[in-house]
Amino acid sequence: MNRIIKHTILFIGLVVLFSGVSSFKLPTPARKIRLGFIPLTDCAPLVAAKELGLFAKYGVDVELSKEASWANVRDKILNGELDGAHCLFSMPFSVYTGIGGKAGAEMKIAMVLNNNGQAITLSKDFCGLTGFREVNKAAAAVKNVQGRKEVTFAMTFPGGTHDIWLRYWMAAAGINQKSVGIITIPPPQMVANMRVDNMEGYCVGEPWNGLAAAQNIGFTHLATQDLWKHHPEKALVVNANFAATDREDLKKVMKAVIEACKWLDNMSNRKKAAGWLTKPNYVNAPLQVIEARLAGSYDIGCELGVQKYRDDYMTFYNNGVVNTPHKSHGIWFLAQYVRFGMLKTDPDYKGIAEKLILDDVFSEVAKEMSVPVQPDMQAFKTNYDISFDPNNVGAYLKATKR
């Protein structure tokens, strides 16, 4: 009898055990989030967030994907192969308006990654004709070089930030944009193309300006912060579906990146960041060039000495100033497209900015992280231009029309 009771108890126990097992569910593994980047110094927030373990800290599994060109980044964000990327701030506006992609295609701006830190490099053809920040001499220098050869300038993506900095500089210098060639070259290929005389100047992010000076191929004519101090540059741009369906994961990614931006703006950390960036799987450029320009020390080249940027080197947080995505800045880029003839008619300035900028998501993240959100839709002035009022684009375009 005891044996029967024991077997009955054992049987009941096994039933309970297996019924519990059948209802037990293994935790669903975190979805892998793929973020792209181009080999540029300003991909540092994504690299730092990965290397410091900040993505893991906030509970997201992020894989970084090194990409060959901005066109690659565009295509992979749009088709969902990438959930997001380190991207030119103006690129979503260029794509949406049809300048740099299929009109109406939406790439969403979640936050800004950095201000400043790009440059215009001129080849050795210009040594002695114009120097560092000598914008007033640039037009005459171009004509001088044109007496010997055609002059071509390169940028990285039609309607991208580098394209607009280049055109803005030419307008400030009085250079007729129709008198020169403007071509598209991926950032890491700039120095090699200048070395073989494919162009006489280019606008790109670091370290590819510093490397041209270090290799005595060209010199830094000016940095983009000389055109517009604390301008928006790269942004975290995401796939529209990812933003809509994985909002909480997007917020976690943004929190990790903001913490990385704060870490990067502690100047004592930049040497360590440069050590990561120099690796082949990231930027793959000389450590000393990356480190120097991250520190605001610019060896100009062409025997023009070293320029020190004190408060307007590349910044990633700047007490919260950097990261807010401004609709007014998006409207400024759209206005430049009209100003420079890239768009023939006025777009829906405010409507496009509201559609592409995720300011509501950023505001949520900023509040949860005690990051100050900067005011938007206010007039501002760049260094070689009149004041820009995002609420009155027509007046700006009328005043800048040539």
Secondary structure, DSSP 8 states (H G I E B T S, - for coil): -HHHHHHHHHHHHHHHHHHHHHH--------EEEEEE-SSGGGHHHHHHHHTTHHHHTT-EEEEEE-S-HHHHHHHHHTTSSSEEEEETTHHHHHHTTSSSSTT--EEEEEE--BS-EEEEEEGGGTTTS-TT-GGGHHHHHHHHHTTS--EEEESSTTSHHHHHHHHHHHHHT--GGGSEEEE--GGGHHHHHHTTS-SEEEEETTHHHHHHHTTSEEEEEEGGGTSTT-B-EEEEEEHHHHHH-HHHHHHHHHHHHHHHHHHTSGGGHHHHHHHHTSTTTT-S-HHHHHHHHTTEEE-STT--EEE-SS-S-BS-GGGTTT---HHHHHHHHHHHHHTTSSSS---HHHHHHHHB-HHHHHHHHHHHT------S--EE-TTS-EE-TT-HHHHHHHH--
